[in-house]
Amino acid sequence: MAQGISSATYYSWKAKFGGLDESQLKRLKELEGELGQYKRMYAELAHENYALKDLIEKNSRAVGTTFGGGVSDKDSGAARRRSQTR
């Protein structure tokens, strides 16, 4: 292609963005940027949540207590699920 892109790329972009006008493309780009911000915020909050849960779990073991009606994370399987997602 004359623009320095492959034919496949051109037709892929045309299929994806061909029916949009300039204002719609601009709005789409803004929304994609906003979605990226939300994804980063979620990842940060999820990381903090896991860290706080681990801290509570360690503190509860040190004190010899459990939270949630006497059922520890080990009994509920939550600790196992957390370790699998890391």
C-alpha positions in Angstrom: 0.0 0.0 0.0 1.1 3.6 -0.6 0.7 4.6 3.1 3.3 2.1 4.3 0.7 -0.3 5.8 -0.3 -3.7 4.6 -3.5 -4.4 2.7 -4.7 -6.6 5.5 -4.2 -3.8 8.0 -6.0 -1.3 5.7 -9.0 -3.6 5.3 -9.1 -4.5 9.0 -9.2 -0.8 9.9 -11.7 -0.1 7.2 -14.0 -2.8 8.5 -13.6 -1.5 12.1 -13.8 2.2 11.5 -15.2 2.7 8.0 -18.6 3.8 9.0 -17.5 6.3 11.7 -17.1 10.0 11.1 -14.3 12.1 12.7 -16.2 13.0 15.8 -17.2 9.4 16.5 -13.6 8.3 16.0 -12.4 11.0 18.5 -15.0 9.9 21.0 -14.0 6.2 20.6 -10.4 7.1 21.3 -11.4 9.0 24.4 -13.5 6.1 25.6 -10.7 3.6 25.0 -8.3 5.9 27.0 -10.9 6.1 29.8 -11.3 2.3 29.8 -7.5 2.0 30.1 -7.6 4.2 33.2 -10.3 2.2 34.8 -8.5 -1.0 34.1 -5.3 0.3 35.8 -7.4 1.6 38.8 -9.1 -1.8 39.1 -5.7 -3.6 39.0 -4.3 -1.3 41.7 -7.3 -1.7 43.9 -7.4 -5.5 43.5 -3.7 -5.7 44.4 -4.3 -3.6 47.5 -7.3 -5.8 48.4 -5.2 -8.9 48.2 -2.4 -7.4 50.2 -4.8 -6.3 53.0 -6.5 -9.7 53.1 -3.1 -11.3 53.4 -2.2 -8.9 56.2 -5.5 -9.6 58.1 -4.9 -13.3 57.6 -1.4 -13.1 59.0 -2.5 -11.0 61.9 -5.4 -13.3 62.7 -3.0 -16.3 62.8 -0.6 -14.4 65.1 -3.4 -13.6 67.5 -5.0 -17.0 67.1 -8.4 -15.9 65.9 -10.3 -16.3 62.7 -12.8 -13.9 61.1 -16.1 -14.7 59.5 -17.9 -16.8 62.1 -14.9 -19.0 63.0 -14.2 -20.2 59.4 -10.7 -19.3 58.3 -9.7 -18.6 54.7 -8.1 -22.0 54.6 -11.4 -23.7 55.4 -13.3 -21.6 52.8 -10.7 -22.1 50.1 -10.3 -18.3 49.6 -6.5 -18.5 50.3 -6.1 -21.2 47.7 -8.0 -19.2 45.1 -5.9 -16.1 45.9 -2.7 -18.0 45.4 -3.9 -19.4 42.1 -4.6 -15.9 40.7 -1.1 -14.5 41.4 
